[in-house]
Structure formats: structure tokens, C-alpha cells
């Protein structure tokens, strides 16, 4: 939804677009905070491994990848829409 919202298409009506702007602007800080918690959390199921140069690498799970993608989409969205920026400051 975030990636489609940043594109200018006719799939979203103006009413839906305005509702979405309001929802994102009200919950922006919570969404970012949740993403940061997921990225900082310890994932015991993913043990580090050593590559060919014996350098220890921490595995990245699908939750972390999707969280990074969500953060990217959130920051792209806020950079393109001034209305969300203004609501976020309140």
C-alpha cells in the first residue's frame, strides 16, 4: 500500500488517498519505532556463520528484510508528500 500510494495512479480515489495520508501521518512515529525495535531485536534462530575468509557474518532473517523495506517505503512516502510531513510535526 505504501509503495502504491507514492505513485500517481488512478487506482486510489482522492477520498482513499486522503484517508491514507491521515492514517500514516497519525501513526508515522509508531510505525518507525516498531521497525527500529524489530531491527534491534535479537533473533536467536539465526546463528552467525563464517564465510570463506573466516569473517563472522550475522544472518538476516526475512522479518528484518521486510522491516528495512517498510522503512524505505515510509521515508520515500514522507519525502514525496508535504502534507504528511506537516502532520508528523504536531
N, CA, C and O atoms as CSV, one atom per row, in Angstrom:
chain,resi,resn,atom,element,x,y,z
A,1,UNK,N,N,0.819,-1.187,0.000
A,1,UNK,CA,C,0.000,0.000,0.000
A,1,UNK,C,C,0.869,1.258,0.000
A,1,UNK,O,O,0.562,2.225,-0.697
A,2,UNK,N,N,1.938,1.246,0.771
A,2,UNK,CA,C,2.812,2.419,0.817
A,2,UNK,C,C,3.460,2.695,-0.527
A,2,UNK,O,O,3.532,3.848,-0.954
A,3,UNK,N,N,3.929,1.659,-1.196
A,3,UNK,CA,C,4.596,1.872,-2.483
A,3,UNK,C,C,3.606,2.313,-3.547
A,3,UNK,O,O,3.953,3.122,-4.408
A,4,UNK,N,N,2.384,1.804,-3.511
A,4,UNK,CA,C,1.380,2.229,-4.482
A,4,UNK,C,C,0.917,3.646,-4.202
A,4,UNK,O,O,0.588,4.383,-5.132
A,5,UNK,N,N,0.885,4.038,-2.945
A,5,UNK,CA,C,0.429,5.370,-2.586
A,5,UNK,C,C,1.370,6.438,-3.116
A,5,UNK,O,O,0.922,7.508,-3.528
A,6,UNK,N,N,2.686,6.161,-3.110
A,6,UNK,CA,C,3.618,7.178,-3.577
A,6,UNK,C,C,3.568,7.379,-5.086
A,6,UNK,O,O,4.039,8.401,-5.586
A,7,UNK,N,N,3.011,6.431,-5.812
A,7,UNK,CA,C,2.870,6.586,-7.253
A,7,UNK,C,C,1.575,7.341,-7.556
A,7,UNK,O,O,0.582,7.212,-6.839
A,8,UNK,N,N,1.605,8.117,-8.614
A,8,UNK,CA,C,0.412,8.851,-9.005
A,8,UNK,C,C,-0.381,8.018,-10.004
A,8,UNK,O,O,-0.139,8.083,-11.209
A,9,UNK,N,N,-1.312,7.251,-9.507
A,9,UNK,CA,C,-2.137,6.421,-10.365
A,9,UNK,C,C,-3.598,6.641,-10.064
A,9,UNK,O,O,-3.953,7.331,-9.108
A,10,UNK,N,N,-4.439,6.052,-10.880
A,10,UNK,CA,C,-5.872,6.221,-10.691
A,10,UNK,C,C,-6.475,5.096,-9.859
A,10,UNK,O,O,-7.693,5.040,-9.690
A,11,UNK,N,N,-5.647,4.205,-9.341
A,11,UNK,CA,C,-6.143,3.087,-8.549
A,11,UNK,C,C,-6.747,3.562,-7.232
A,11,UNK,O,O,-7.708,2.971,-6.738
A,12,UNK,N,N,-6.186,4.629,-6.664
A,12,UNK,CA,C,-6.677,5.161,-5.398
A,12,UNK,C,C,-7.493,6.420,-5.661
A,12,UNK,O,O,-7.029,7.346,-6.325
A,13,UNK,N,N,-8.699,6.443,-5.139
A,13,UNK,CA,C,-9.516,7.643,-5.269
A,13,UNK,C,C,-8.983,8.716,-4.319
A,13,UNK,O,O,-8.191,8.429,-3.421
A,14,UNK,N,N,-9.426,9.943,-4.529
A,14,UNK,CA,C,-8.964,11.042,-3.667
A,14,UNK,C,C,-9.374,10.828,-2.218
A,14,UNK,O,O,-8.617,11.143,-1.299
A,15,UNK,N,N,-10.572,10.293,-2.016
A,15,UNK,CA,C,-11.036,10.036,-0.655
A,15,UNK,C,C,-10.143,9.020,0.042
A,15,UNK,O,O,-9.727,9.234,1.181
A,16,UNK,N,N,-9.849,7.918,-0.632
A,16,UNK,CA,C,-8.978,6.885,-0.054
A,16,UNK,C,C,-7.572,7.432,0.173
A,16,UNK,O,O,-6.940,7.135,1.187
A,17,UNK,N,N,-7.091,8.227,-0.768
A,17,UNK,CA,C,-5.754,8.812,-0.641
A,17,UNK,C,C,-5.677,9.734,0.581
A,17,UNK,O,O,-4.695,9.699,1.322
A,18,UNK,N,N,-6.697,10.548,0.790
A,18,UNK,CA,C,-6.715,11.443,1.953
A,18,UNK,C,C,-6.834,10.674,3.265
A,18,UNK,O,O,-6.200,11.032,4.257
A,19,UNK,N,N,-7.643,9.621,3.271
A,19,UNK,CA,C,-7.759,8.781,4.467
A,19,UNK,C,C,-6.416,8.128,4.788
A,19,UNK,O,O,-6.014,8.040,5.949
A,20,UNK,N,N,-5.736,7.675,3.748
A,20,UNK,CA,C,-4.450,7.021,3.946
A,20,UNK,C,C,-3.412,8.017,4.460
A,20,UNK,O,O,-2.623,7.688,5.345
A,21,UNK,N,N,-3.410,9.228,3.912
A,21,UNK,CA,C,-2.492,10.267,4.390
A,21,UNK,C,C,-2.717,10.538,5.871
A,21,UNK,O,O,-1.766,10.669,6.642
A,22,UNK,N,N,-3.968,10.620,6.251
A,22,UNK,CA,C,-4.290,10.899,7.650
A,22,UNK,C,C,-3.835,9.753,8.551
A,22,UNK,O,O,-3.266,9.983,9.618
A,23,UNK,N,N,-4.087,8.531,8.123
A,23,UNK,CA,C,-3.686,7.363,8.921
A,23,UNK,C,C,-2.171,7.288,9.070
A,23,UNK,O,O,-1.664,7.062,10.169
A,24,UNK,N,N,-1.453,7.476,7.979
A,24,UNK,CA,C,0.009,7.405,8.028
A,24,UNK,C,C,0.569,8.539,8.875
A,24,UNK,O,O,1.489,8.328,9.666
A,25,UNK,N,N,0.024,9.735,8.716
A,25,UNK,CA,C,0.557,10.859,9.486
A,25,UNK,C,C,0.312,10.694,10.987
A,25,UNK,O,O,1.135,11.115,11.800
A,26,UNK,N,N,-0.807,10.087,11.353
A,26,UNK,CA,C,-1.091,9.861,12.777
A,26,UNK,C,C,-0.216,8.766,13.361
A,26,UNK,O,O,0.141,8.824,14.537
A,27,UNK,N,N,0.133,7.776,12.564
A,27,UNK,CA,C,0.851,6.608,13.073
A,27,UNK,C,C,2.295,6.516,12.599
A,27,UNK,O,O,2.931,5.477,12.775
A,28,UNK,N,N,2.820,7.571,12.008
A,28,UNK,CA,C,4.161,7.507,11.432
A,28,UNK,C,C,5.225,7.170,12.475
A,28,UNK,O,O,6.054,6.285,12.261
A,29,UNK,N,N,5.198,7.867,13.585
A,29,UNK,CA,C,6.206,7.623,14.634
A,29,UNK,C,C,6.117,6.197,15.175
A,29,UNK,O,O,7.140,5.565,15.435
A,30,UNK,N,N,4.905,5.699,15.342
A,30,UNK,CA,C,4.729,4.333,15.846
A,30,UNK,C,C,5.248,3.305,14.845
A,30,UNK,O,O,5.866,2.313,15.233
A,31,UNK,N,N,4.998,3.541,13.560
A,31,UNK,CA,C,5.483,2.611,12.530
A,31,UNK,C,C,7.011,2.566,12.508
A,31,UNK,O,O,7.607,1.491,12.447
A,32,UNK,N,N,7.628,3.728,12.556
A,32,UNK,CA,C,9.093,3.781,12.533
A,32,UNK,C,C,9.670,3.160,13.800
A,32,UNK,O,O,10.652,2.419,13.734
A,33,UNK,N,N,9.071,3.454,14.952
A,33,UNK,CA,C,9.544,2.891,16.216
A,33,UNK,C,C,9.450,1.362,16.204
A,33,UNK,O,O,10.371,0.677,16.648
A,34,UNK,N,N,8.351,0.841,15.701
A,34,UNK,CA,C,8.188,-0.611,15.614
A,34,UNK,C,C,9.261,-1.223,14.706
A,34,UNK,O,O,9.834,-2.264,15.028
A,35,UNK,N,N,9.521,-0.580,13.591
A,35,UNK,CA,C,10.555,-1.083,12.683
A,35,UNK,C,C,11.922,-1.092,13.357
A,35,UNK,O,O,12.695,-2.034,13.186
A,36,UNK,N,N,12.219,-0.047,14.120
A,36,UNK,CA,C,13.504,0.005,14.815
A,36,UNK,C,C,13.611,-1.088,15.875
A,36,UNK,O,O,14.681,-1.664,16.070
A,37,UNK,N,N,12.503,-1.373,16.558
A,37,UNK,CA,C,12.517,-2.462,17.539
A,37,UNK,C,C,12.784,-3.808,16.871
A,37,UNK,O,O,13.537,-4.627,17.398
A,38,UNK,N,N,12.172,-4.034,15.721
A,38,UNK,CA,C,12.399,-5.295,15.004
A,38,UNK,C,C,13.850,-5.401,14.567
A,38,UNK,O,O,14.455,-6.466,14.691
A,39,UNK,N,N,14.412,-4.322,14.059
A,39,UNK,CA,C,15.801,-4.362,13.595
A,39,UNK,C,C,16.788,-4.559,14.739
A,39,UNK,O,O,17.821,-5.204,14.560
A,40,UNK,N,N,16.485,-4.018,15.899
A,40,UNK,CA,C,17.399,-4.132,17.032
A,40,UNK,C,C,17.205,-5.412,17.855
A,40,UNK,O,O,18.054,-5.759,18.676
A,41,UNK,N,N,16.110,-6.096,17.636
A,41,UNK,CA,C,15.825,-7.289,18.437
A,41,UNK,C,C,16.785,-8.425,18.097
A,41,UNK,O,O,17.307,-8.513,16.985
A,42,UNK,N,N,16.997,-9.272,19.062
A,42,UNK,CA,C,17.867,-10.434,18.905
A,42,UNK,C,C,17.055,-11.567,18.316
A,42,UNK,O,O,15.968,-11.881,18.801
A,43,UNK,N,N,17.574,-12.170,17.290
A,43,UNK,CA,C,16.903,-13.305,16.654
A,43,UNK,C,C,17.750,-14.545,16.895
A,43,UNK,O,O,18.733,-14.782,16.193
A,44,UNK,N,N,17.363,-15.334,17.893
A,44,UNK,CA,C,18.184,-16.475,18.290
A,44,UNK,C,C,18.214,-17.586,17.251
A,44,UNK,O,O,19.160,-18.374,17.213
A,45,UNK,N,N,17.197,-17.656,16.415
A,45,UNK,CA,C,17.138,-18.741,15.429
A,45,UNK,C,C,18.209,-18.573,14.351
A,45,UNK,O,O,18.615,-19.549,13.721
A,46,UNK,N,N,18.658,-17.357,14.142
A,46,UNK,CA,C,19.640,-17.098,13.095
A,46,UNK,C,C,21.025,-16.968,13.710
A,46,UNK,O,O,21.395,-15.909,14.217
A,47,UNK,N,N,21.771,-18.038,13.661
A,47,UNK,CA,C,23.118,-18.025,14.224
A,47,UNK,C,C,24.097,-17.466,13.197
A,47,UNK,O,O,23.912,-17.677,11.999
A,48,UNK,N,N,25.123,-16.765,13.638
A,48,UNK,CA,C,26.124,-16.243,12.696
A,48,UNK,C,C,26.915,-17.381,12.048
A,48,UNK,O,O,26.994,-18.483,12.591
A,49,UNK,N,N,27.488,-17.103,10.903
A,49,UNK,CA,C,28.307,-18.101,10.225
A,49,UNK,C,C,29.586,-17.431,9.747
A,49,UNK,O,O,29.682,-16.204,9.713
A,50,UNK,N,N,30.563,-18.243,9.379
A,50,UNK,CA,C,31.829,-17.714,8.868
A,50,UNK,C,C,31.895,-17.948,7.366
A,50,UNK,O,O,31.571,-19.028,6.872
A,51,UNK,N,N,32.321,-16.916,6.657
A,51,UNK,CA,C,32.462,-17.075,5.211
A,51,UNK,C,C,33.843,-17.625,4.878
A,51,UNK,O,O,34.563,-18.070,5.772
A,52,UNK,N,N,34.218,-17.601,3.611
A,52,UNK,CA,C,35.481,-18.211,3.170
A,52,UNK,C,C,36.702,-17.518,3.750
A,52,UNK,O,O,37.759,-18.137,3.869
A,53,UNK,N,N,36.583,-16.267,4.107
A,53,UNK,CA,C,37.723,-15.544,4.675
A,53,UNK,C,C,37.710,-15.581,6.195
A,53,UNK,O,O,38.405,-14.803,6.848
A,54,UNK,N,N,36.926,-16.476,6.750
A,54,UNK,CA,C,36.741,-16.663,8.198
A,54,UNK,C,C,36.241,-15.397,8.893
A,54,UNK,O,O,36.549,-15.158,10.060
A,55,UNK,N,N,35.483,-14.605,8.180
A,55,UNK,CA,C,34.852,-13.417,8.743
A,55,UNK,C,C,33.459,-13.819,9.211
A,55,UNK,O,O,32.691,-14.400,8.445
A,56,UNK,N,N,33.127,-13.514,10.464
A,56,UNK,CA,C,31.827,-13.889,11.019
A,56,UNK,C,C,30.751,-12.924,10.515
A,56,UNK,O,O,30.886,-11.705,10.626
A,57,UNK,N,N,29.693,-13.492,9.963
A,57,UNK,CA,C,28.596,-12.708,9.390
A,57,UNK,C,C,27.307,-13.094,10.092
A,57,UNK,O,O,27.000,-14.275,10.256
A,58,UNK,N,N,26.564,-12.086,10.501
A,58,UNK,CA,C,25.282,-12.325,11.139
A,58,UNK,C,C,24.218,-12.514,10.058
A,58,UNK,O,O,24.099,-11.687,9.155
A,59,UNK,N,N,23.463,-13.575,10.143
A,59,UNK,CA,C,22.410,-13.819,9.172
A,59,UNK,C,C,21.276,-12.815,9.357
A,59,UNK,O,O,21.011,-12.364,10.471
A,60,UNK,N,N,20.622,-12.475,8.276
A,60,UNK,CA,C,19.491,-11.553,8.312
A,60,UNK,C,C,18.240,-12.341,7.953
A,60,UNK,O,O,18.175,-12.982,6.904
A,61,UNK,N,N,17.258,-12.285,8.826
A,61,UNK,CA,C,16.015,-13.007,8.595
A,61,UNK,C,C,15.063,-12.226,7.712
A,61,UNK,O,O,15.280,-11.047,7.434
A,62,UNK,N,N,14.007,-12.894,7.274
A,62,UNK,CA,C,13.021,-12.289,6.392
A,62,UNK,C,C,12.287,-11.146,7.093
A,62,UNK,O,O,11.889,-10.180,6.441
A,63,UNK,N,N,12.103,-11.243,8.421
A,63,UNK,CA,C,11.452,-10.146,9.151
A,63,UNK,C,C,12.261,-8.870,9.064
A,63,UNK,O,O,11.709,-7.787,8.872
A,64,UNK,N,N,13.566,-8.998,9.203
A,64,UNK,CA,C,14.427,-7.807,9.129
A,64,UNK,C,C,14.450,-7.228,7.720
A,64,UNK,O,O,14.445,-6.009,7.547
A,65,UNK,N,N,14.476,-8.090,6.721
A,65,UNK,CA,C,14.459,-7.594,5.342
A,65,UNK,C,C,13.173,-6.839,5.039
A,65,UNK,O,O,13.199,-5.773,4.424
A,66,UNK,N,N,12.062,-7.390,5.467
A,66,UNK,CA,C,10.775,-6.719,5.225
A,66,UNK,C,C,10.669,-5.421,6.026
A,66,UNK,O,O,10.059,-4.455,5.567
A,67,UNK,N,N,11.252,-5.398,7.203
A,67,UNK,CA,C,11.248,-4.183,8.013
A,67,UNK,C,C,12.073,-3.089,7.348
A,67,UNK,O,O,11.669,-1.926,7.334
A,68,UNK,N,N,13.222,-3.454,6.798
A,68,UNK,CA,C,14.035,-2.467,6.090
A,68,UNK,C,C,13.298,-1.935,4.862
A,68,UNK,O,O,13.386,-0.749,4.546
A,69,UNK,N,N,12.578,-2.807,4.179
A,69,UNK,CA,C,11.793,-2.384,3.025
A,69,UNK,C,C,10.671,-1.431,3.450
A,69,UNK,O,O,10.400,-0.444,2.766
A,70,UNK,N,N,10.023,-1.728,4.574
A,70,UNK,CA,C,8.966,-0.860,5.083
A,70,UNK,C,C,9.521,0.511,5.464
A,70,UNK,O,O,8.905,1.532,5.159
A,71,UNK,N,N,10.670,0.545,6.123
A,71,UNK,CA,C,11.294,1.820,6.467
A,71,UNK,C,C,11.627,2.635,5.224
A,71,UNK,O,O,11.402,3.845,5.184
A,72,UNK,N,N,12.156,1.973,4.226
A,72,UNK,CA,C,12.477,2.653,2.969
A,72,UNK,C,C,11.215,3.252,2.364
A,72,UNK,O,O,11.222,4.400,1.920
A,73,UNK,N,N,10.132,2.478,2.343
A,73,UNK,CA,C,8.877,2.976,1.783
A,73,UNK,C,C,8.303,4.125,2.600
A,73,UNK,O,O,7.761,5.073,2.032
A,74,UNK,N,N,8.412,4.056,3.912
A,74,UNK,CA,C,7.922,5.146,4.765
A,74,UNK,C,C,8.689,6.444,4.507
A,74,UNK,O,O,8.089,7.512,4.387
A,75,UNK,N,N,10.004,6.345,4.422
A,75,UNK,CA,C,10.795,7.549,4.198
A,75,UNK,C,C,10.626,8.084,2.782
A,75,UNK,O,O,10.691,9.295,2.572
A,76,UNK,N,N,10.413,7.213,1.814
A,76,UNK,CA,C,10.107,7.659,0.458
A,76,UNK,C,C,8.783,8.393,0.433
A,76,UNK,O,O,8.647,9.437,-0.204
A,77,UNK,N,N,7.808,7.836,1.133
A,77,UNK,CA,C,6.481,8.444,1.201
A,77,UNK,C,C,6.526,9.825,1.834
A,77,UNK,O,O,5.924,10.769,1.322
A,78,UNK,N,N,7.226,9.940,2.924
A,78,UNK,CA,C,7.269,11.234,3.616
A,78,UNK,C,C,8.091,12.259,2.836
A,78,UNK,O,O,7.851,13.460,2.960
A,79,UNK,N,N,9.036,11.812,2.049
A,79,UNK,CA,C,9.814,12.763,1.248
A,79,UNK,C,C,9.022,13.300,0.064
A,79,UNK,O,O,9.328,14.379,-0.443
A,80,UNK,N,N,8.010,12.563,-0.383
A,80,UNK,CA,C,7.234,12.981,-1.552
A,80,UNK,C,C,5.988,13.772,-1.203
A,80,UNK,O,O,5.459,14.483,-2.058
A,81,UNK,N,N,5.499,13.669,0.034
A,81,UNK,CA,C,4.226,14.286,0.389
A,81,UNK,C,C,4.415,15.243,1.558
A,81,UNK,O,O,4.668,14.828,2.689
A,82,UNK,N,N,4.287,16.525,1.263
A,82,UNK,CA,C,4.458,17.554,2.294
A,82,UNK,C,C,3.376,17.505,3.353
A,82,UNK,O,O,3.627,17.864,4.504
A,83,UNK,N,N,2.175,17.068,2.991
A,83,UNK,CA,C,1.075,17.035,3.959
A,83,UNK,C,C,1.393,16.108,5.119
A,83,UNK,O,O,1.052,16.401,6.265
A,84,UNK,N,N,2.031,15.013,4.831
A,84,UNK,CA,C,2.384,14.051,5.883
A,84,UNK,C,C,3.469,14.644,6.770
A,84,UNK,O,O,3.447,14.453,7.986
A,85,UNK,N,N,4.418,15.362,6.176
A,85,UNK,CA,C,5.472,15.997,6.958
A,85,UNK,C,C,4.884,16.968,7.969
A,85,UNK,O,O,5.295,16.996,9.129
A,86,UNK,N,N,3.924,17.760,7.524
A,86,UNK,CA,C,3.327,18.752,8.408
A,86,UNK,C,C,2.551,18.099,9.550
A,86,UNK,O,O,2.631,18.552,10.692
A,87,UNK,N,N,1.805,17.046,9.251
A,87,UNK,CA,C,1.048,16.356,10.297
A,87,UNK,C,C,1.978,15.664,11.277
A,87,UNK,O,O,1.663,15.566,12.463
A,88,UNK,N,N,3.107,15.189,10.806
A,88,UNK,CA,C,4.038,14.466,11.654
A,88,UNK,C,C,4.644,15.371,12.719
A,88,UNK,O,O,4.962,14.901,13.812
A,89,UNK,N,N,4.811,16.650,12.427
A,89,UNK,CA,C,5.447,17.569,13.371
A,89,UNK,C,C,4.569,17.880,14.559
A,89,UNK,O,O,5.072,18.298,15.601
A,90,UNK,N,N,3.281,17.689,14.433
A,90,UNK,CA,C,2.347,18.050,15.509
A,90,UNK,C,C,2.490,17.139,16.690
A,90,UNK,O,O,1.781,17.301,17.683
